[in-house]
Amino acid sequence: MKLLNQNNPNSFRRSLQRQDRIEGSLLKKMAVGAVVMTAFVGVMAIRVMVATHGDDAKIDSLIATITLVSAATSGAVIGATLALKDHIQRKVDVGENVPAALRLLFGSGVRSLAFWVGLIFFVCLVLLPVVLTIRPF
């Protein structure tokens, strides 16, 4: 009966409640990220089309669908990444073991920010030009 005791921090019921809070937070962040990113990309796409083609711009439904679905997916991934960052930060604050790679990516504050900025510069300035210059046979 000790495992069913509500006051026991290791009880099965308490672990399920904790898991529900984490999953609920994850789903909320993913949904908000998807909605915000889709709205932002949709508004920007309409503004670009109107600026380029004037008020009589025709919207290709396939391209619009692909654009909005990819924006929603990107927003959901960003929301999941933020939830993972919060989870890793909580584990670091409590003193639990966290893998070094996850600690570097999400749990080290300024070092994590510097790593992400360096990674973005590397991808944009080194990797992307190399990939774009490769020609298929």
Residue, then its C-alpha position, 0 to 999 in steps of 0.5 A: m500500500k505504500l506505493l499508492n500513498q499520495n504523500n509518498p514522492n515515489s508513488f505511482r499515482r504521483s508519477l502519473q500526475r507529474q507525467d500528465r503535467i509534463e505531457g500537457s505542457l508539451l502539447k500546449k507548447m507544440a500547439v501554440g508554436a504551430v498556431v503562431m508559426t502558421a499565422f506568421v508565415g501565412v500573413m507574411a506569404i500574403r503580404v509578399m504575394v500582394a506586394t509582388h503581384g498586386d491585389d489580383a494575386k492568385i494563390d496556388s492551393l498546393i503551394a499554400t497548403i505545403t507552406l502552411v503545413s510546413a510552418a505548422t510542423s516547424g512551429a510544433v518542433i520549436g514548441a517541443t524543443l522549448a518543452l525539452k529545454d524546460h524539462i532539461q533545465r528542471k533536471v539540472d536545477v534539481g541536480e539529476n544526471v543529464p547527458a552532456a550533449l543535452r546539457l550543452l544544448f539546453g541547460s547551460g544558459v550562456r554556453s548553450l546560447a553561444f553553442w546555438v549561435g555558433l551552430i547557426f553560423f556554421v550551417c548558414l556560412v559553411l554547410l549551406p554553401v557547400v551543399l548548394t554547390i554540389r551538382p548531381f551527375 
